[in-house]
Amino acid sequence: MTLAVLAGLVFGAMWALATFVEPQPQETRTPLAPSKLTGKAP
């Protein structure tokens, strides 16, 4: 019984986050190793 209540609370919290929180678009940045910039293997 306790496990079912806990699972319901977790499910409800996840549903609330997915419904009410709007994601902010951001630019994706990926750092590059210097060897990839020059094309030489280390």
Z-matrix of the N, CA and C atoms (Angstrom, degrees):
N
C 1 1.452
C 2 1.527 1 110.33
N 3 1.323 2 116.57 1 -46.18
C 4 1.461 3 120.29 2 -179.54
C 5 1.522 4 111.00 3 -63.61
N 6 1.328 5 116.00 4 -38.05
C 7 1.460 6 119.80 5 179.43
C 8 1.526 7 110.89 6 -65.02
N 9 1.312 8 117.52 7 -37.95
C 10 1.464 9 121.19 8 178.89
C 11 1.530 10 110.98 9 -65.68
N 12 1.305 11 118.11 10 -40.31
C 13 1.466 12 121.74 11 178.14
C 14 1.520 13 110.09 12 -65.98
N 15 1.314 14 116.93 13 -43.43
C 16 1.461 15 120.86 14 178.89
C 17 1.523 16 110.94 15 -63.63
N 18 1.311 17 117.42 16 -42.62
C 19 1.462 18 121.10 17 177.74
C 20 1.528 19 110.54 18 -63.71
N 21 1.304 20 118.06 19 -39.09
C 22 1.462 21 121.69 20 177.04
C 23 1.513 22 112.22 21 -63.70
N 24 1.318 23 117.00 22 -40.74
C 25 1.471 24 120.46 23 177.57
C 26 1.523 25 111.70 24 -64.63
N 27 1.323 26 116.81 25 -42.60
C 28 1.464 27 120.87 26 179.02
C 29 1.526 28 109.99 27 -64.59
N 30 1.330 29 116.78 28 -44.39
C 31 1.461 30 120.98 29 178.84
C 32 1.525 31 110.44 30 -61.80
N 33 1.316 32 117.41 31 -43.21
C 34 1.465 33 121.62 32 178.93
C 35 1.521 34 112.10 33 -63.70
N 36 1.320 35 117.27 34 -39.53
C 37 1.468 36 120.41 35 178.47
C 38 1.527 37 111.00 36 -66.92
N 39 1.329 38 116.80 37 -40.45
C 40 1.465 39 119.62 38 178.37
C 41 1.524 40 110.83 39 -66.62
N 42 1.322 41 117.47 40 -39.65
C 43 1.464 42 121.20 41 178.31
C 44 1.529 43 110.34 42 -63.73
N 45 1.337 44 116.69 43 -42.82
C 46 1.465 45 120.45 44 -179.62
C 47 1.531 46 110.59 45 -63.90
N 48 1.327 47 117.38 46 -41.89
C 49 1.462 48 119.78 47 178.57
C 50 1.522 49 110.99 48 -64.11
N 51 1.315 50 117.36 49 -43.25
C 52 1.463 51 120.70 50 -178.79
C 53 1.522 52 111.41 51 -67.81
N 54 1.315 53 117.82 52 -30.60
C 55 1.462 54 121.23 53 -176.06
C 56 1.521 55 112.53 54 -85.30
N 57 1.312 56 118.43 55 -42.19
C 58 1.458 57 121.43 56 -169.04
C 59 1.525 58 115.01 57 -100.94
N 60 1.328 59 119.25 58 -15.31
C 61 1.468 60 121.19 59 -177.19
C 62 1.522 61 108.83 60 -99.19
N 63 1.321 62 116.84 61 122.88
C 64 1.458 63 122.71 62 178.45
C 65 1.526 64 109.15 63 -95.18
N 66 1.330 65 118.42 64 127.60
C 67 1.467 66 119.98 65 179.31
C 68 1.528 67 111.28 66 -70.66
N 69 1.303 68 116.16 67 147.45
C 70 1.458 69 122.20 68 177.80
C 71 1.519 70 108.64 69 -97.31
N 72 1.339 71 118.66 70 121.59
C 73 1.470 72 119.52 71 178.07
C 74 1.528 73 110.67 72 -67.21
N 75 1.314 74 115.58 73 134.21
C 76 1.466 75 121.09 74 -179.88
C 77 1.516 76 109.11 75 -137.51
N 78 1.319 77 114.86 76 153.98
C 79 1.459 78 120.73 77 175.95
C 80 1.526 79 109.31 78 -73.95
N 81 1.310 80 116.41 79 135.89
C 82 1.460 81 121.17 80 179.49
C 83 1.524 82 109.28 81 -91.09
N 84 1.300 83 115.91 82 129.33
C 85 1.468 84 121.03 83 179.03
C 86 1.521 85 108.92 84 -123.12
N 87 1.318 86 116.00 85 132.78
C 88 1.458 87 121.51 86 178.36
C 89 1.522 88 108.57 87 -123.00
N 90 1.328 89 117.83 88 119.97
C 91 1.458 90 119.15 89 178.39
C 92 1.530 91 111.28 90 -68.94
N 93 1.321 92 115.89 91 141.70
C 94 1.463 93 121.34 92 179.05
C 95 1.523 94 110.03 93 -111.09
N 96 1.312 95 115.34 94 142.84
C 97 1.457 96 120.05 95 175.28
C 98 1.528 97 108.48 96 -72.87
N 99 1.332 98 118.50 97 147.51
C 100 1.473 99 120.25 98 179.79
C 101 1.525 100 112.89 99 -57.72
N 102 1.337 101 118.15 100 -31.15
C 103 1.467 102 120.01 101 -179.90
C 104 1.532 103 111.38 102 -66.50
N 105 1.301 104 117.85 103 -29.00
C 106 1.462 105 120.38 104 177.88
C 107 1.525 106 110.89 105 -74.02
N 108 1.306 107 117.46 106 -28.10
C 109 1.470 108 120.57 107 179.85
C 110 1.533 109 110.69 108 -73.83
N 111 1.314 110 116.88 109 -37.21
C 112 1.458 111 120.31 110 -177.67
C 113 1.522 112 112.48 111 -89.89
N 114 1.326 113 118.09 112 -19.96
C 115 1.445 114 121.94 113 -179.41
C 116 1.517 115 113.80 114 83.26
N 117 1.321 116 117.00 115 9.16
C 118 1.468 117 121.23 116 -179.96
C 119 1.525 118 109.01 117 -101.60
N 120 1.313 119 115.55 118 141.57
C 121 1.461 120 120.52 119 175.46
C 122 1.517 121 109.58 120 -76.14
N 123 1.304 122 118.47 121 147.13
C 124 1.485 123 120.50 122 -179.56
C 125 1.521 124 112.78 123 -67.97
